[in-house]
Amino acid sequence: MADMQPIQMTWTGGMKFEGGKVGGPSFVLDGDAAVAPSPVDALVAAGAACSGIDVVAILEKMQQPLKALVVHARATRADEYPKRLTKVHLTYEATGTGLDIAKVRRAAELSTTKYCSVMQSLATDTEVAWDVMLVEG
């Protein structure tokens, strides 16, 4: 196992924290989601970005002519504390001329079931679902 670089988050007032990897770029998280994403929103966004990175890399290896990729994410949280995520649904909107939908679907499946470390870090009973939309262009 490989240790990650340490992360430090510093309280800046209200429900806001700023930080990131020590010595690296910083970001803000806001528990009230008033001036920055909440930690849970950031987790869902991180999952969408992580999976999107996988899909781009897989489609490049499949020699698919991807011009753009937008990953839309919806999540459901439990009503009771700790209000953890119970479902994450990702929709991959892939743009390119001549994309093979079967290959885009395979890339999304591989990402969500095998490669995306963020999605794989969720509780084992968190439902992860996905769709693919192709945009010609």
C-alpha positions as CSV (number, residue, x, y, z in Angstrom):
1,M,0.0,0.0,0.0
2,A,1.1,3.5,-0.7
3,D,0.6,6.4,1.7
4,M,-0.9,9.5,0.3
5,Q,0.7,12.9,0.8
6,P,-0.7,14.5,4.0
7,I,-3.7,16.8,3.7
8,Q,-4.3,19.7,6.1
9,M,-7.6,21.5,6.4
10,T,-7.7,24.7,8.5
11,W,-10.9,26.2,9.9
12,T,-11.4,29.7,8.6
13,G,-14.6,30.6,10.4
14,G,-18.3,29.6,10.1
15,M,-18.3,26.1,8.7
16,K,-15.5,26.8,6.2
17,F,-12.2,25.0,5.9
18,E,-9.3,25.7,3.5
19,G,-6.5,23.4,2.7
20,G,-5.3,20.5,0.6
21,K,-2.1,18.5,0.2
22,V,0.6,20.1,2.3
23,G,2.6,22.3,-0.1
24,G,0.1,21.9,-2.9
25,P,-2.8,23.9,-4.2
26,S,-5.6,24.7,-1.8
27,F,-9.3,24.6,-1.9
28,V,-12.3,25.7,0.3
29,L,-15.0,23.5,1.6
30,D,-18.1,24.9,3.3
31,G,-20.4,22.9,5.5
32,D,-23.1,25.4,4.8
33,A,-22.4,25.3,1.0
34,A,-22.8,29.1,1.0
35,V,-19.4,30.1,-0.4
36,A,-17.9,26.8,-1.6
37,P,-19.0,23.2,-2.1
38,S,-19.9,21.2,1.0
39,P,-17.7,18.2,1.8
40,V,-20.3,15.8,0.5
41,D,-20.8,17.8,-2.7
42,A,-17.1,17.7,-3.1
43,L,-17.1,13.9,-2.6
44,V,-19.7,13.5,-5.4
45,A,-17.8,15.9,-7.6
46,A,-14.5,14.0,-6.9
47,G,-16.2,10.8,-7.9
48,A,-17.5,12.3,-11.2
49,A,-14.1,13.7,-12.0
50,C,-12.2,10.5,-11.0
51,S,-14.5,8.5,-13.2
52,G,-14.3,11.0,-16.0
53,I,-10.5,10.8,-16.0
54,D,-10.8,7.0,-16.3
55,V,-13.3,7.2,-19.2
56,V,-11.1,9.7,-21.1
57,A,-8.0,7.4,-20.6
58,I,-9.9,4.3,-21.6
59,L,-11.4,5.8,-24.7
60,E,-8.0,7.1,-25.7
61,K,-6.7,3.6,-25.5
62,M,-9.7,2.4,-27.5
63,Q,-8.8,5.1,-30.1
64,Q,-12.2,6.7,-29.8
65,P,-12.5,10.3,-31.2
66,L,-13.6,12.0,-28.0
67,K,-13.9,15.8,-28.3
68,A,-15.6,16.5,-25.0
69,L,-16.9,14.7,-21.9
70,V,-19.3,16.1,-19.3
71,V,-20.1,13.9,-16.3
72,H,-23.4,14.7,-14.6
73,A,-23.8,13.4,-11.1
74,R,-26.8,12.9,-8.9
75,A,-26.6,11.5,-5.4
76,T,-29.0,10.4,-2.7
77,R,-28.2,10.6,1.0
78,A,-29.7,8.8,4.0
79,D,-32.2,10.8,6.1
80,E,-30.5,9.7,9.4
81,Y,-27.1,10.7,10.6
82,P,-24.4,10.3,9.4
83,K,-26.5,11.0,6.3
84,R,-24.1,9.0,4.2
85,L,-24.4,8.6,0.4
86,T,-26.7,5.7,-0.5
87,K,-26.8,6.1,-4.3
88,V,-24.6,7.9,-6.9
89,H,-25.8,8.1,-10.5
90,L,-23.4,9.3,-13.1
91,T,-24.3,10.2,-16.7
92,Y,-21.5,10.5,-19.2
93,E,-22.2,12.9,-22.0
94,A,-19.6,12.1,-24.6
95,T,-19.1,14.3,-27.7
96,G,-17.3,13.2,-30.8
97,T,-17.7,12.2,-34.4
98,G,-18.1,8.5,-34.9
99,L,-17.9,7.4,-31.2
100,D,-18.9,3.8,-30.7
101,I,-21.5,3.8,-27.9
102,A,-20.6,0.2,-26.9
103,K,-17.0,1.4,-26.2
104,V,-18.2,4.4,-24.3
105,R,-20.5,2.2,-22.2
106,R,-17.6,-0.2,-21.6
107,A,-15.3,2.6,-20.5
108,A,-18.0,3.9,-18.0
109,E,-18.6,0.3,-16.7
110,L,-14.9,-0.3,-16.2
111,S,-14.5,3.0,-14.4
112,T,-17.4,2.6,-12.0
113,T,-16.8,-1.1,-11.2
114,K,-13.0,-1.4,-11.3
115,Y,-10.8,1.7,-11.7
116,C,-12.3,4.8,-10.0
117,S,-10.7,4.9,-6.6
118,V,-13.3,7.4,-5.3
119,M,-16.3,5.3,-6.3
120,Q,-14.6,2.2,-5.0
121,S,-14.0,3.9,-1.6
122,L,-17.7,4.3,-0.9
123,A,-19.5,1.9,1.4
124,T,-20.1,-1.5,-0.3
125,D,-23.9,-1.0,-0.1
126,T,-23.8,2.4,-1.9
127,E,-25.5,1.9,-5.2
128,V,-23.5,3.3,-8.1
129,A,-25.4,3.6,-11.4
130,W,-24.5,5.2,-14.7
131,D,-25.8,6.1,-18.2
132,V,-24.1,7.2,-21.4
133,M,-25.3,9.9,-23.8
134,L,-23.5,10.4,-27.2
135,V,-23.4,13.8,-28.9
136,E,-22.4,13.7,-32.5
137,G,-19.8,16.4,-33.3
